[in-house]
């Protein structure tokens, strides 16, 4: 009895197996490169080659230099609210008010917002303010104005300032961004963009959840927020824990940064 060759069109098992494999491959190509891009623009936001590499878990470009690229180290200040390390009470808040009036009020205000290039601190979380002061003082976050002003502050002084500002009511002044309702920014804020590895802003900054030392963004000025996002994206600001903000900001398009800044500026 003559045996049928395995790889032969006369072998029905080989025909069915090969045909099924080819059909699955064709369907996968149609779904991955025709249907998904047509219903989800983020899928091909970085180009077709970027989409292929992303699906395969490989980088779309490789560093070809001879030396390793050293990024700036992240901040090593982790603050878990509530702040219980320092003595925080009415006396502490009073000392913080004095320090805020003397050193902070020109740019950040005392009880209400002051400018558009500096963050509004009234009503901000104490752990956020304390962490940023620590990072400015250590040099993890660079600013030519902030570092000389707070260089001589003690750890208790920074706790006092943080406690004072956090005890104030948030005062949101009318801005040009009032009434801004951008559906793209709203989706990024509440849902993120999973295909581009962008987590929802609200998961760390409030509404959905809040992580320690993540600031409340509502009511901050749009120019300030946009500047910080671009600084994170460029790596000029690097005091985020485990590069969380840098990883998100690098994936945002310029128009998305502007939309998110205006969106949060309009929030209470």
N, C-alpha and C positions, 0 to 999 in steps of 0.2 A: 504493500500500500504506500503510495507516494504522499509524503507530508507536505502540506501547504506552507509556502514561505511566509515568515512572520511579517516582513515589511513588503507587502504586495497588495495591489489594489484588488486582487482576487480574494484576499483575506477580509471577511466582513468585520472582524473585530478591529483590525488595523484601520479600516475606512471609518468606522464609527468613532474610534478614539481620536484619530487625527482630525476628522471633521468637527467633532465636539470641541477640541482644543482650539481650532482655528475660529470657530464661532464665538467662543468665550473671549478670545483675544480681540476680535472685531467689536464685540459689544462693549468691552472694557474701553477700547479706544474711543468709541462713539460717546460713551458716557463721560469719560474723563476729559476729552478734548473738544467735544461739541456741546453736549447737554449741560454739564456743570458750568462752563464759562458763560453760557447763554442765560443762566438763571442766577448766577452769583459772580458779580464783577470782581470781587476780591480774589477769586481763584486764579485769575491771570493778571493780577495787579502788577506783579513783578516780571511779566513776560512769560512766554510759553516755556522757555528753558528753566526759569525759576520755578514754575509750577511743577515741572517734571522732577527737579531736584528736591523740591519740598515734599512731594509725594514719596520719593525714594529715601528721604531722610539724609540727604547729602547736601553740602554747601554748593551754591551755584557758581562760586568762584573760589579759588584757592590762593593762599598767600604764597608768592614765589620768591620772596626775599630770603636772604641767608640768615637773618637774625630773627629771634622771637620778638613779637611786639608786646611790650609790657604796658598794660592798662593801669590807670591810677587805682590804688587800693580803695575798697569801699569804706564807708564810715563804720567804725567799730562801736558806735554808741547805740545801744539798744535800750529803749525805755518802755517799760511795761506799766501802763496806767493801772491804778492811780499812783501818783508820785508819793511814796512813803518814806523816802530816804532822808530827806531834809525836814526840818521843822517848818511846816506850812500851816499858818494860822492867820488871824487878823493882823497881828504884828508883822508877820512876813509879808502879807499883802500890802500893808502900809509902807514898809521899806521898799517894796517893789514899785509902788506908785511914785515914790521919790526918785528912784533910779530911772524909771520910765520918763518922768518929766525932765530930768537932767540930760539923759543920753539918747532917748528913743523918740520923743514926741515930735521932733522936727520932721522926721520921715514917716513914722508909723502912727502918729497921733497919740493921744492919751486915752480918750474915751470914744473917739470916732475916727473914721478913715481920714488920712491926710493927703496922700498923693496917689499917683497911678503907677509909679515905677518901684514902689516898695509895698510889701504885703500889709494888709490890714490885720492887726493883731487882736483887737478887741473881740472877746468871745472865742478866740482860737483855743484849742486844747493845750493844756499846760505842758503835757509831755512833748508836743510838737515844738513849742517855743524853746523848751529846755534843750532838746536834742539839737536844734539848729544853732543855738548859742554855743553849745559845746563844740559842734563841728566848725563853726566860725573861729572859735578860740584855738582849736587844735590845728586849723589849716585844712581840714578835710573839705571844707567849703570855702572858696575864696571870694573875698569882696574887699576892695581897697578902702571902703568906708567903714564897714562893720568891724574889721579886725582891730584897728586902733582904738575904736570906741569901747570895745568890751575886753580888751587885753588884760585889764587890771581887775576884772570882776572875779569874785570868788565863786565857788560852786554854790554856796548858799545865796549869793547875790542873783545868780542865774535862776535858781529856784524861785526866788522872791519875785523877780520880774515876770516869770512865767505864770506864777500864781495870780499876780495882780491882773495881767491882761486877760487870763482865762475867766476871771470873776466878772469882767465887764460884759454888758449886753452887746450883741452883735448889732451894728448900725450899718445898714446897707443904703448907701446913697444912690440917687438916680444917676444912671450913666447912659451913654449912647447905646449900650447893649441891652437896655431894658426892653422886654417884650420879644427878645430874640428867641425864636423857636426853630431850631435847625433839626430836622428829622435825622440826618446823618449823625450829628453830634449826640443827639439823644440816644440813638442806638449804640454808639460807641460807649457812651457813659453807662448805660444800663445792661448791655449785652456783650459789648466788646466786638471783636472780629476774630473768632477762633481759628479760621483758616490762616490768618496772618499772625497768629500767636499773640493777639492783643486781648488782654484781660479787661473786663469792664471796670471803668474808673470807680464806680460806686461800690465795688467789692472791697476796696481799701479805704476810700475817702468818705465813706458814709452812705446812707440811704439803704444799700444792701447789707453792708457790713463795714467795720472800720478796723484796720490793723494799727498796732501801736506806733505812735509817732507819725501817722499819716494825717496830713492837715485837712481841715474842712475847707473846701474850695469855693463854696457859694459866696457870691458878693465880692470876690477878689477882682481886681481890675483886669480887663482883658489883655492889655499890653504886658502886664507883669506875668500872667499865666503863660502867654504865648512865648515870652522870652525864656522862661524856665523850661518849658517843653523843648524848645530849640537847643538850649544849653545841655539838657540831658541827652538829646539826640546826637549832638556833636561830641559828647563826652567831656565838655568843659565843666559841667557840674557832675560830680561823681560821689556824692555823700549818701546815695540811696543804698539801703541794705540789699546785698546780693544782686545789685544792678537791676532791680525790678523796674524802676522808672526808665532807665536807659534802654532796656530791652523793649519796652512798650513804645517809647518815643521814637526809636529808630525805625519802627514799622509804620509810623504815622506819616501821611502825606502832608505837605505844607498847608494845603487848604483845610485839611482835617484839624490841624493844630489851631488854625485861626478860628474855625467853627467851634471847637471845644472851648477855647478861651472865651469866646463871646457867650457861649451857652452857659458856662459856669458863672460868668460875671453877672448874668441876668437872674441867677438863682438866689433865693433868700438865704 
